[in-house]
């Protein structure tokens, strides 16, 4: 394999890894937001406030 082809493959792999990392971060952020919303709903259903949790 020639040097230009090797460099092209390395760039492609780097791009793939960066894209996968961004997708994973976005998914994690979306999951975190869903859990926060679920907690808010449950707290509201049970009449629990942030102040109740800090006591």
N, C-alpha and C positions, 0 to 999 in steps of 0.2 A: 504494500500500500504506500502510495506516495505521500509526501508531507502535506500538500494541499488537501488531499482527501481526508487525511487524518485530522487536520485542523477543522475541516468542515464537519466531520463526525463529532468532534469534541464540542464545537459550537452548538450543534443540534442537540446533543445530550444535555448541555448546560441549559439551553432554552427549555427543554422538556422538564428538567428538575425544577427550574424556577417556576414554570407554569403549574406544575403539580403542587409545589409549596404554596403558591398563591391560592389555588383551588382549595387546598386543605385548610388554610387560614380562614378563607371566606366561609367554608362549611362550618368550622369550629365557631366562628363568630355568629353565624346564623343559628346554630344549635344552642349556643349560650343565650342568645336573645329569646329563643322559644322557651327555654327553661325559666328565664326571668319572668316572661309573660305568664307562664303557668303558675309560678309562685305568687305573682301579684293577684291573679284570679283566685287562687286558693285562700290567700290572706283576706281578700275582700269577702269571699263567701263565709269565712269564719270570723269576720270582724276583728282581725288582728292587724295592728299597725306596727310600724317600725319602732315606735316608742315602746310598745309591748315587748318587743324582742330585746330591747336594750336593758330592761329591768332585771 
